[in-house]
Amino acid sequence: MEFVVVGLGVFILICFCFISEYVEKTKNKIEELNNEIDRLNKEVEIRDIYKRELERIDYDKEIKSVGIEKMLIVKNHNWVVIGKKKPKILVGDYNPSSARNTCGTLMRMGFDVDVVETAEDIIERVKTFMHYDLIISNNEYYGSKHKSKITSSFKLLDELKEIEDFDTPVIVLTVSNDRDKFISYGFSEHIEKVLDEEKIVKTFPKVIKKIKFETIEKQ
């Protein structure tokens, strides 16, 4: 009887050791699989970000490809930015004709301009530590080709303020003339479409303190 009990005890101990080893191996295998899944997900995420960045660059090139003169609705040219450093501006606008006029006006005045199509593009640029002195956002993004999930400038501003150390001034460019609504929400300034040089000269020095303007004669 004692032999049977001892044998049973040994058997149980062996089984316990075997099960413990199996559980540990299974646990390690699951951890390896989870790590591999995380690695693959990061690769997919990086690939998607890279692909989207190429699309942003293509959109920028497409907007500017017609040349500055054809980009502009308002043809008068009276102001130019002076200084050693050209202020860098990020424009968010899904409408090609509107984006062309905004970028054309800014570029002709001497600003360094990038343009993107969606609110998510703006956020991605900021999160990847691309420096801009100013962001100009359309009021809405319902018509963006990539179906922006963030469809309003208000939601965009909320998301930007969640980014650590974000302090870039944001101007909303809109057909709305309700300036108080946008300023009270937290935008640095409001500009009513269509953007022109006079509006830039009136508005920009309030939000970008280092910018100076110099009048030049019409040609």
C-alpha positions, -999 to 999 in steps of 0.1 A, spaced: 0 0 0 28 24 9 45 15 -24 13 25 -42 10 58 -24 47 66 -30 43 57 -66 12 78 -70 30 107 -53 59 104 -77 35 102 -106 17 133 -95 50 151 -90 61 142 -124 28 153 -139 30 186 -120 65 192 -132 55 183 -168 24 206 -166 44 234 -151 71 231 -178 43 230 -205 26 260 -190 58 280 -189 67 270 -225 32 280 -236 34 313 -217 68 320 -233 54 311 -267 24 333 -263 47 362 -252 68 356 -283 37 356 -305 25 388 -289 58 405 -295 58 394 -331 23 407 -335 34 441 -320 64 442 -343 42 435 -374 17 460 -363 44 487 -359 57 478 -393 23 482 -408 18 515 -390 51 528 -402 44 517 -437 10 534 -436 25 566 -422 52 565 -449 26 559 -476 4 587 -464 33 611 -461 41 604 -498 5 612 -506 8 645 -487 39 654 -506 21 646 -539 -9 667 -529 15 696 -521 32 692 -555 -2 690 -573 -15 722 -557 17 741 -565 23 726 -600 3 753 -619 26 781 -608 21 810 -584 4 833 -608 -23 808 -617 -28 799 -581 -40 834 -572 -75 848 -572 -63 883 -560 -35 894 -582 -23 926 -564 11 922 -549 20 949 -524 37 932 -494 67 910 -489 81 893 -458 116 905 -448 141 888 -425 168 861 -426 143 833 -418 112 826 -439 84 817 -415 71 782 -423 34 777 -426 13 746 -428 -20 749 -447 -48 724 -443 -74 725 -470 -91 698 -490 -103 721 -518 -77 724 -545 -88 759 -558 -90 773 -523 -57 757 -513 -40 771 -545 -51 807 -537 -40 804 -500 -6 789 -508 0 812 -538 -7 843 -518 16 831 -490 44 820 -513 44 852 -533 48 872 -501 78 850 -492 65 824 -468 77 788 -468 45 768 -473 34 732 -470 -2 721 -478 -20 690 -466 -55 677 -473 -70 665 -440 -71 674 -403 -53 641 -396 -25 652 -419 -20 683 -398 -19 663 -366 5 638 -381 29 665 -392 29 680 -357 33 646 -340 63 638 -362 81 669 -349 79 689 -381 82 726 -371 59 752 -383 56 788 -372 19 789 -380 -10 765 -390 -38 777 -412 -68 753 -411 -99 752 -432 -130 753 -410 -142 719 -422 -129 688 -440 -161 670 -452 -149 670 -488 -114 656 -483 -105 627 -507 -93 606 -478 -126 611 -458 -111 628 -428 -126 615 -396 -120 649 -380 -144 671 -400 -143 704 -381 -116 728 -371 -128 727 -335 -121 690 -332 -88 695 -349 -78 722 -323 -89 699 -295 -66 672 -308 -37 695 -313 -39 708 -278 -36 672 -265 -1 670 -281 26 675 -255 43 709 -258 22 720 -287 23 758 -289 20 767 -326 -6 794 -334 -36 781 -354 -56 804 -376 -90 792 -390 -98 802 -426 -135 801 -432 -165 816 -451 -180 824 -416 -177 860 -404 -184 849 -368 -149 858 -355 -159 858 -318 -170 821 -320 -136 810 -332 -115 832 -309 -135 823 -278 -130 786 -287 -92 791 -286 -80 798 -322 -52 823 -324 -71 842 -351 -99 840 -377 -97 850 -413 -127 852 -436 -121 837 -471 -107 845 -496 -72 850 -482 -54 880 -495 -23 901 -486 -42 928 -467 -58 902 -444 -24 886 -438 -7 919 -430 -36 927 -406 -37 893 -389 -3 876 -389 17 901 -368 -7 894 -339 1 857 -338 36 855 -351 55 882 -333 88 880 -352 73 886 -387 78 920 -403 64 934 -435 78 958 -460 58 976 -486 70 973 -522 58 992 -552 35 976 -578 53 966 -610 
